[in-house]
Amino acid sequence: MQNDDEVNIKGTIETKICCRCKEELEVDKFGRDKSRKDGLKRACKECRKIGATKYKDKNKEVIKTKDKQYKESIKNDEHFKARRIKESQIRRARKLSLPCTFSLEEWENAKLCFNNRCCYCGEELPLVQEHYLALSKGGNYTKANIIPSCQGCNLSKHDKDVFEWYKSYEFYDKDREQYIIDYLESMKEI
């Protein structure tokens, strides 16, 4: 008799005995496990599925509580949000074959340079990464093109030309406009 870690080779068909149901099954009925000598899980996929279902049924409340705690922790985690935004922006920039080198550290520095306020209206609201020159207009995802903006200003600007849009915007401020220009110019030099 074969032990549960042995694999039989019969011609071109490989088999293994499941440690739970004790049936001899083809190896494609087992999941992969690099840590095991034969490279396969000890229990077949069906037995593992049954075991997972039993565990979930038995521990519904514990799982529900842990899920809720996890969702709450990431909802308030600024780095998690920033990482998701960054990944999305990188995909868009790469799709358009544009440079995309903006890091989370550069994002934190950008927010600090604007005192954690929207670069356009100056409000202290949750900030998003604003492309000064929109990706659709050839702007890139680098520190010389990303500034902190509130969601309202970001949505209002959309992909409009910043010089035309900002001068007609209700929160227009000449000093803030010059600060944005100076900031982006200084980022080109670094």
Backbone as numpy.savetxt, mean C-alpha at the origin, in Angstrom:
# Nx Ny Nz CAx CAy CAz Cx Cy Cz
4.44 -49.99 5.28 3.60 -48.79 5.28 4.48 -47.54 5.28
4.04 -46.54 4.64 4.76 -45.29 4.46 4.42 -44.35 5.63
5.45 -43.61 6.14 5.12 -42.63 7.19 4.62 -41.35 6.54
4.11 -40.41 7.34 3.44 -39.23 6.79 4.38 -38.27 6.07
5.69 -38.37 6.24 6.61 -37.49 5.55 7.14 -38.09 4.25
6.85 -39.36 3.99 7.36 -40.04 2.80 6.52 -39.71 1.57
7.19 -39.64 0.45 6.51 -39.44 -0.82 6.79 -40.66 -1.67
5.74 -41.29 -2.20 5.87 -42.44 -3.10 6.01 -41.94 -4.52
6.85 -42.58 -5.27 6.95 -42.27 -6.68 6.61 -43.54 -7.44
5.45 -43.54 -8.08 4.98 -44.70 -8.84 4.95 -44.28 -10.30
5.99 -44.60 -11.02 6.07 -44.17 -12.42 6.21 -42.65 -12.44
5.23 -41.96 -13.01 5.26 -40.51 -13.07 4.32 -39.87 -12.04
3.58 -40.68 -11.29 2.63 -40.16 -10.30 3.29 -40.16 -8.93
3.33 -38.99 -8.30 3.86 -38.90 -6.94 2.69 -38.86 -5.97
2.83 -39.56 -4.85 1.77 -39.56 -3.84 2.36 -39.31 -2.46
1.48 -38.99 -1.54 1.88 -38.75 -0.16 0.68 -39.08 0.72
0.95 -39.52 1.94 -0.13 -39.83 2.88 -0.38 -38.62 3.77
-1.65 -38.19 3.84 -2.06 -37.06 4.67 -1.99 -37.47 6.14
-1.44 -36.59 6.97 -1.31 -36.90 8.39 -2.65 -36.86 9.13
-3.68 -36.27 8.54 -4.98 -36.18 9.21 -5.96 -37.26 8.73
-6.19 -37.31 7.43 -7.17 -38.29 6.93 -6.54 -39.64 6.62
-5.21 -39.70 6.64 -4.44 -40.93 6.41 -4.64 -41.54 5.02
-5.13 -40.73 4.07 -5.30 -41.22 2.71 -4.03 -40.94 1.90
-3.75 -41.85 0.95 -2.63 -41.64 0.04 -3.15 -40.85 -1.16
-2.63 -39.64 -1.32 -3.13 -38.73 -2.34 -1.99 -38.26 -3.25
-2.35 -37.78 -4.44 -1.35 -37.21 -5.34 -0.80 -35.93 -4.70
0.46 -35.62 -5.00 1.13 -34.48 -4.35 0.49 -33.14 -4.67
-0.25 -33.02 -5.78 -0.91 -31.74 -6.08 -2.07 -31.45 -5.13
-2.42 -32.41 -4.29 -3.47 -32.22 -3.28 -2.91 -31.62 -1.98
-1.59 -31.36 -1.97 -0.91 -30.80 -0.80 -0.37 -29.41 -1.12
-0.39 -28.53 -0.12 0.20 -27.21 -0.29 1.72 -27.29 -0.17
2.39 -26.26 -0.60 3.86 -26.22 -0.54 4.32 -25.75 0.84
5.47 -26.27 1.28 6.08 -25.88 2.55 7.59 -26.06 2.40
8.30 -24.96 2.15 9.74 -25.01 1.90 10.53 -25.54 3.10
9.97 -25.41 4.28 10.70 -25.84 5.48 10.71 -27.36 5.66
9.85 -28.06 4.93 9.77 -29.51 5.07 10.67 -30.19 4.06
11.15 -31.36 4.43 12.09 -32.13 3.61 11.54 -32.40 2.21
10.27 -32.78 2.13 9.68 -33.09 0.83 9.07 -31.87 0.14
9.09 -30.70 0.80 8.58 -29.47 0.22 7.07 -29.34 0.23
6.38 -30.22 0.99 4.92 -30.22 1.01 4.39 -30.14 2.44
3.19 -29.59 2.59 2.52 -29.58 3.89 2.23 -31.01 4.32
2.10 -31.23 5.64 1.84 -32.59 6.14 0.41 -33.03 5.88
-0.54 -32.06 5.95 -1.96 -32.38 5.73 -2.37 -31.92 4.33
-3.29 -32.64 3.73 -3.77 -32.29 2.39 -4.58 -30.98 2.45
-4.79 -30.38 1.31 -5.50 -29.11 1.23 -6.91 -29.22 1.80
-7.59 -30.31 1.53 -8.96 -30.49 2.01 -9.01 -30.55 3.54
-8.09 -31.32 4.15 -8.05 -31.43 5.62 -7.69 -30.08 6.25
-6.78 -29.35 5.62 -6.39 -28.02 6.13 -7.57 -27.06 6.05
-8.34 -27.15 4.97 -9.52 -26.30 4.79 -10.55 -26.60 5.89
-10.78 -27.88 6.15 -11.73 -28.29 7.19 -11.26 -27.78 8.56
-9.95 -27.92 8.82 -9.37 -27.45 10.08 -9.52 -25.94 10.25
-9.30 -25.19 9.17 -9.42 -23.73 9.23 -10.86 -23.32 9.50
-11.80 -24.02 8.87 -13.22 -23.72 9.07 -13.62 -23.99 10.52
-13.17 -25.11 11.07 -13.47 -25.44 12.47 -12.89 -24.38 13.40
-11.65 -23.96 13.13 -11.00 -22.94 13.97 -11.79 -21.63 13.92
-12.19 -21.21 12.71 -12.95 -19.96 12.57 -14.29 -20.05 13.29
-14.97 -21.18 13.18 -16.26 -21.36 13.86 -16.10 -21.30 15.37
-15.05 -21.93 15.87 -14.81 -22.00 17.31 -14.36 -20.65 17.89
-13.67 -19.83 17.08 -13.07 -18.59 17.58 -13.61 -17.33 16.91
-14.89 -17.34 16.54 -15.49 -16.22 15.82 -15.30 -14.88 16.53
-15.61 -14.84 17.81 -15.53 -13.58 18.55 -14.09 -13.08 18.68
-13.16 -13.98 18.93 -11.75 -13.59 19.06 -11.25 -13.01 17.73
-11.58 -13.68 16.63 -11.17 -13.22 15.30 -11.80 -11.87 14.99
-13.07 -11.72 15.31 -13.78 -10.47 15.05 -13.14 -9.31 15.83
-12.80 -9.55 17.10 -12.17 -8.53 17.93 -10.80 -8.15 17.39
-9.99 -9.15 17.01 -8.66 -8.88 16.47 -8.74 -8.12 15.15
-9.69 -8.49 14.30 -9.87 -7.79 13.03 -10.23 -6.32 13.27
-11.13 -6.09 14.21 -11.56 -4.73 14.52 -10.39 -3.91 15.06
-9.58 -4.50 15.96 -8.42 -3.81 16.51 -7.41 -3.48 15.41
-7.19 -4.42 14.50 -6.23 -4.20 13.41 -6.72 -3.07 12.50
-8.00 -3.11 12.14 -8.54 -2.06 11.26 -8.46 -0.70 11.91
-8.72 -0.62 13.21 -8.61 0.65 13.94 -7.17 1.14 13.97
-6.22 0.22 14.18 -4.82 0.62 14.26 -4.31 1.16 12.94
-4.70 0.54 11.81 -4.21 1.05 10.53 -4.97 2.28 10.07
-6.21 2.44 10.55 -7.00 3.61 10.18 -6.33 4.88 10.71
-5.70 4.79 11.86 -5.07 5.94 12.48 -3.56 5.99 12.26
-3.02 5.09 11.48 -1.58 5.01 11.26 -1.20 5.84 10.03
-0.58 7.00 10.25 -0.21 7.89 9.16 0.77 7.23 8.19
1.71 6.45 8.71 2.69 5.80 7.84 2.01 4.77 6.93
1.02 4.06 7.45 0.30 3.09 6.64 -0.43 3.80 5.50
-1.12 4.91 5.84 -1.83 5.67 4.81 -0.85 6.20 3.77
0.24 6.77 4.24 1.23 7.35 3.32 1.82 6.27 2.40
2.07 5.09 2.95 2.63 4.00 2.15 1.65 3.58 1.06
0.34 3.49 1.40 -0.67 3.13 0.40 -0.76 4.18 -0.69
-0.71 5.44 -0.30 -0.76 6.53 -1.28 0.46 6.46 -2.18
1.62 6.28 -1.57 2.88 6.21 -2.32 2.83 5.09 -3.35
2.37 3.92 -2.96 2.30 2.78 -3.88 1.38 3.09 -5.06
0.28 3.75 -4.79 -0.67 4.11 -5.84 -0.04 5.13 -6.80
0.64 6.13 -6.23 1.26 7.17 -7.05 2.39 6.59 -7.91
3.17 5.69 -7.33 4.26 5.07 -8.08 3.71 4.28 -9.26
2.63 3.52 -9.05 2.03 2.76 -10.15 1.60 3.68 -11.28
0.94 4.79 -10.91 0.48 5.73 -11.93 1.64 6.36 -12.68
2.69 6.77 -11.96 3.84 7.40 -12.61 4.56 6.42 -13.53
4.73 5.20 -13.07 5.41 4.19 -13.90 4.60 3.87 -15.15
3.29 3.82 -15.00 2.43 3.54 -16.14 2.62 4.60 -17.22
2.87 5.84 -16.78 3.09 6.95 -17.71 4.58 7.14 -18.04
5.43 6.23 -17.56 6.89 6.30 -17.77 7.49 7.60 -17.26
7.06 8.02 -16.07 7.57 9.25 -15.46 8.46 8.90 -14.27
9.40 9.79 -13.93 10.24 9.54 -12.75 9.39 9.42 -11.49
9.76 8.49 -10.61 9.02 8.33 -9.35 10.01 7.94 -8.24
10.56 8.96 -7.59 11.57 8.72 -6.57 11.17 9.27 -5.20
9.97 9.76 -5.06 9.52 10.40 -3.82 9.43 9.38 -2.69
10.07 9.66 -1.55 10.08 8.72 -0.42 9.18 9.20 0.71
8.89 8.31 1.65 8.09 8.69 2.82 8.83 9.73 3.66
10.13 9.62 3.72 10.93 10.61 4.47 10.79 11.99 3.81
10.82 12.04 2.49 10.66 13.31 1.78 9.25 13.86 1.98
8.26 12.98 2.09 6.89 13.42 2.36 6.80 14.06 3.75
7.42 13.41 4.74 7.43 13.98 6.10 8.12 15.35 6.11
9.22 15.47 5.38 9.94 16.75 5.30 9.09 17.82 4.61
8.38 17.43 3.56 7.51 18.37 2.85 6.43 18.91 3.78
5.81 18.02 4.55 4.77 18.46 5.49 5.36 19.41 6.53
6.57 19.11 7.02 7.21 19.99 8.00 7.50 21.37 7.42
7.94 21.41 6.16 8.24 22.71 5.52 7.00 23.59 5.43
5.83 22.98 5.39 4.58 23.73 5.32 3.85 23.72 6.66
4.58 23.42 7.74 4.04 23.40 9.11 2.81 22.51 9.24
2.82 21.37 8.53 1.71 20.41 8.56 0.38 21.07 8.21
0.44 21.98 7.25 -0.76 22.68 6.78 -0.84 22.57 5.26
-2.03 22.76 4.76 -2.24 22.75 3.31 -1.45 23.89 2.68
-0.72 23.59 1.63 0.10 24.61 0.97 -0.75 25.69 0.31
-1.99 25.40 -0.04 -2.84 26.37 -0.74 -3.71 27.20 0.20
-4.44 26.55 1.11 -5.37 27.29 1.97 -4.82 27.53 3.37
-3.78 26.79 3.76 -3.16 26.97 5.06 -3.88 26.28 6.20
-4.92 25.52 5.90 -5.67 24.82 6.95 -4.88 23.62 7.47
-5.09 23.32 8.75 -4.44 22.18 9.40 -5.41 21.00 9.35
-5.53 20.41 8.17 -6.43 19.30 7.92 -5.60 18.07 7.55
-6.21 16.89 7.48 -5.44 15.75 6.97 -4.90 16.09 5.59
-3.63 15.80 5.38 -2.95 16.19 4.14 -2.77 15.03 3.17
-2.83 15.36 1.89 -2.59 14.39 0.83 -1.44 14.91 -0.03
-0.87 14.01 -0.82 0.23 14.39 -1.70 -0.33 15.02 -2.97
-0.04 16.29 -3.16 -0.52 17.05 -4.31 0.59 17.15 -5.35
0.29 16.75 -6.57 1.23 16.94 -7.68 1.08 18.38 -8.15
2.11 19.18 -7.98 2.07 20.57 -8.42 1.74 20.61 -9.91
2.47 19.82 -10.67 2.15 19.60 -12.08 1.57 18.19 -12.16
0.32 18.08 -12.57 -0.39 16.80 -12.57 0.33 15.74 -13.40
0.20 14.48 -12.97 0.79 13.36 -13.72 0.30 13.37 -15.16
-0.97 13.68 -15.34 -1.55 13.67 -16.69 -0.97 14.77 -17.57
-0.31 15.76 -16.96 0.31 16.85 -17.71 1.83 16.70 -17.78
2.32 15.50 -17.36 3.76 15.24 -17.44 4.51 15.48 -16.14
3.79 15.82 -15.07 4.43 15.98 -13.76 4.92 14.64 -13.26
5.92 14.64 -12.44 6.47 13.38 -11.95 6.20 13.19 -10.47
6.64 12.07 -9.94 6.45 11.74 -8.53 7.80 11.88 -7.82
8.26 13.13 -7.71 9.54 13.43 -7.08 9.34 14.57 -6.09
10.35 14.82 -5.27 10.23 15.86 -4.24 10.11 17.26 -4.85
10.48 17.42 -6.11 10.37 18.72 -6.78 8.99 18.93 -7.39
8.05 18.00 -7.15 6.70 18.16 -7.71 5.60 17.82 -6.72
5.93 17.34 -5.53 4.91 16.95 -4.55 4.89 17.95 -3.39
3.69 18.43 -3.08 3.50 19.35 -1.96 2.29 18.89 -1.15
2.24 19.26 0.14 1.09 18.84 0.97 -0.13 19.72 0.73
-1.27 19.07 0.56 -2.51 19.78 0.29 -3.63 19.09 1.06
-4.65 19.87 1.41 -5.83 19.23 2.00 -6.63 18.59 0.87
-7.52 17.70 1.22 -8.32 16.98 0.22 -9.16 17.95 -0.62
-9.71 18.97 0.03 -10.56 19.94 -0.68 -9.81 20.68 -1.77
-8.63 21.18 -1.44 -7.82 21.90 -2.43 -7.35 20.95 -3.53
-6.95 19.76 -3.13 -6.46 18.78 -4.09 -7.56 18.45 -5.11
-8.77 18.21 -4.63 -9.88 17.89 -5.53 -10.28 19.09 -6.38
-10.21 20.29 -5.81 -10.57 21.49 -6.55 -9.58 21.74 -7.69
-8.30 21.56 -7.43 -7.27 21.77 -8.46 -7.34 20.70 -9.53
-7.51 19.46 -9.13 -7.55 18.30 -10.04 -6.32 18.33 -10.94
-6.49 18.45 -12.24 -5.32 18.47 -13.13 -5.19 19.83 -13.83
-5.81 20.86 -13.22 -5.76 22.21 -13.81 -4.36 22.80 -13.68
-4.07 23.77 -14.52 -2.81 24.52 -14.42 -2.82 25.27 -13.09
-1.81 25.07 -12.29 -1.79 25.64 -10.94 -1.82 27.16 -10.95
-1.18 27.81 -11.92 -1.16 29.28 -11.94 -2.53 29.86 -12.25
-3.25 29.24 -13.15 -4.61 29.72 -13.47 -5.57 29.39 -12.33
-5.50 28.14 -11.85 -6.43 27.70 -10.81 -6.25 28.47 -9.51
-5.01 28.58 -9.01 -4.79 29.15 -7.68 -5.16 30.63 -7.62
-4.89 31.38 -8.67 -5.22 32.81 -8.65 -6.72 33.06 -8.60
-7.50 32.12 -9.10 -8.96 32.28 -9.06 -9.59 31.55 -7.86
-8.77 30.88 -7.06 -9.27 30.09 -5.93 -9.60 30.99 -4.75
-10.63 30.65 -4.01 -11.09 31.50 -2.91 -10.04 31.71 -1.81
-9.09 30.78 -1.67 -8.07 30.90 -0.62 -6.74 31.43 -1.15
-6.75 32.02 -2.34 -5.50 32.48 -2.95 -4.76 33.44 -2.02
-3.46 33.22 -1.92 -2.59 34.07 -1.11 -1.26 34.20 -1.86
-0.91 35.43 -2.22 0.30 35.69 -3.01 1.54 35.18 -2.29
1.63 35.40 -0.98 2.81 34.95 -0.21 2.91 33.42 -0.19
1.77 32.76 -0.04 1.78 31.29 -0.05 2.19 30.77 -1.43
1.71 31.43 -2.48 2.08 31.03 -3.84 3.60 31.14 -4.03
4.19 32.22 -3.57 5.63 32.41 -3.71 6.39 31.39 -2.87
5.86 31.06 -1.69 6.51 30.06 -0.84 6.53 28.69 -1.53
5.41 28.34 -2.17 5.32 27.07 -2.89 6.37 27.03 -4.01
6.44 28.10 -4.78 7.40 28.18 -5.89 8.83 28.06 -5.37
9.14 28.81 -4.30 10.49 28.77 -3.71 10.82 27.38 -3.18
9.83 26.76 -2.53 10.04 25.42 -1.98 10.37 24.42 -3.10
9.56 24.43 -4.15 9.78 23.47 -5.25 11.10 23.74 -5.97
11.47 24.98 -6.12 12.77 25.32 -6.73 13.92 24.79 -5.86
13.78 24.93 -4.56 14.84 24.44 -3.66 14.96 22.92 -3.71
13.85 22.22 -3.98 13.88 20.76 -4.06 14.57 20.30 -5.35
14.53 21.12 -6.40 15.23 20.77 -7.64 16.74 20.78 -7.45
17.21 21.67 -6.59 18.65 21.85 -6.37 19.24 20.74 -5.51
18.43 20.11 -4.69 18.94 19.10 -3.74 19.13 17.78 -4.43
